[in-house]
């Protein structure tokens, strides 16, 4: 890092924009428009707020350079045992030291000949092989395919002999992960709108569409639909029927976000050894860059159709037949999942991994007598032993001195669900309060009782009781069971014992829902209906006023709230937002699709059933249909029936269920939020504070203090009122009065705790505040 002259010895560093320049430091005047134009990524990367501290392990990967580590004294631990696994890519050939032919090797350390000469050596070898090898049919087929699937200017790099007589889909998979293709068609490091919006000061962006377009137009299906004889399909007006639309391109572009080069390694020939210089190995996916929202397909469905739901995976799937593990060596960092960077330094930060007992059948299979396999597939179900019986799933497991990574089967997490539960980060002022599906392993336990003020102030998570390895995730029911001596609640902060793993999310007992914003074109954006405890605690990509992550859905009869004057937001009891979008609630139903197999065909099944299933288990009876099979758990077709069909050479199992998302409004009127700063305030002070859910907090003076709103309703009658308040000093009860009548005498504890906004909180709480239940069990009433 280069510091401005005169600031080399400064203990810290920050950006000081020199509008008027500085003659002493020899900095010329910079017009402000340079800052407005260039002060964004990648020119300037956001690290943290001015005045905050940040550890080296929490820096972005771009900033974790050797220079930064050396300057600030951040020294990484070396792997001492278990070895290092460094694998070549498919078709990569190792060097033969006995061969007499010697070729130039590219390196950024020393260059003997020009790059032109180096490239000519490889071209000569390739030409001689292509012209004179004995497998001429394979060579010519590979050459023909390389003219279809092109990479410019390195066409030769797309020349792949392995797939000359193989499956074209395998070719597409290979080139999609090629860093050269990603450079050529510009989807390398393509980022989702949600990532850019959150990390670059709410900048609006779209995913790169280049590869999404070309893989269809140039590499596969072309521009127009074709009949079996190759002639174009015509519509009623005699025009060619297009295969895809711009909406399809936009949808698929979001699927190609997150691709980046794999980490560099020392045993490949490369002109640069930087972390971004690997142009040989298949790319990796960066989870933060990925677009997480549904993506429509060309057939009126969604990418992920026919895959099993993640909530339908078997209990402890890592012990079932077909479970896959891949060798990591002495490093505990998974390669197909994302862990915080400091997890790799287990000894320094006391990171706990799932360590298998030597008596475990899984341990014995992975150990394999000391002959470690690169990839292990379980041949049969294994019984659990030790820690395996206590967890729902695993990420990496320690076997002796080496690690294996568990590869979860591909599955789908539905974007819409009922009966959601709110999750949050370690501190309730951090961004991360969202709604989660309680059936999925998405968060961890944070134990507290909402009637105990001290526990609400600081929940607990204890190793060996509430969690069993760092980074573990469990379902809501498991988290609740682990906190059986307490409960789950909306807490202010979390004490982790030992204090090592502070990343991730935790379950609360707060109910939540999934709403949708609907724009004028019928595209929707997901909004999480939760109670926030601070400003900006709901991530922008699911927050009502910030999300712009619209995606296409398929409306029944093409009708949706806002599609016409007679079908507007108000007629659906939905809320009209400032940008004109409709905000509606959702509910999900599951209905049986087929009640009979009479007249049923494989095409009927594949066009109506989209939810995948596990293969039928014990207790099912198999019947043969016309080109398909179906498996009954009883005597009739119902929601437990599984259909088995073949498509594109693959056998798939499908549930006899259709999942439908229904749009709903509010029963009486769309919700309205009344904040403190819009109230009439009596004998109290309004304090403008960023931690408030709106813009301000009311500091009550005494028992005579109150705030008052005028609430206008459409019709006289009963209405639901959700009353929330936050407090972080000495607890005080508050009353809710409607038209002069006391409606609610709330409990003394705040409904939503927040960080204290001034001074130091007191620990002197009156025992009577809990109405018979206090922070100390000795004080509880009989």
Secondary structure by P-SEA (a helix, b strand, c coil): cccccccccccbbbbbbccccccccccccccccccccccccccccccccccccccccccccccccaaaaaaaccccccccccbbbbbbccccccccccccbbbbbbbcccccccaaaaaaaaaaaaaaaaccccaaaaaaaaaaaaaaaccccccccccccccccccaaaaaaaaaacaaaaaaacccccccaaaaaacccbbbbbccaaaaaaaccccccccccccccccccccccccccccccaaaaaaaaaaaccccccccccccccccccccccccccbbbcccccccbbbbccccccccccccccccccccccccccbbbbbbccccccccccccccccccccccccccccccccaaaaaaacccccccbbbbcbbbbbcccccccccccccccccbbbbbbccbbbbbccccbbbbbbccccccccccccccccccbbbbcccccccccccbbbbbcccccccccccccaaaaaaaacccccccccbbbbccccccbbbbbccbbbbbbbbbccccbbbbbbbcccccccccccccccccccbbbbbbcccccccccccccccccccbbbccccbbbbcbbbbbbbcccccccccaaaaaacccbbbccccccbbbbbcccbbbbbccccccccbbbbbccccbbbbbccbbbbbbbbccccccbbbbcccccccccbbbbbcccccccccccccccccbbbbbbbbccccbbbbbbbbbbcccbbbbbbbccccccccccccccccccccccccccccccccccccccccccccc
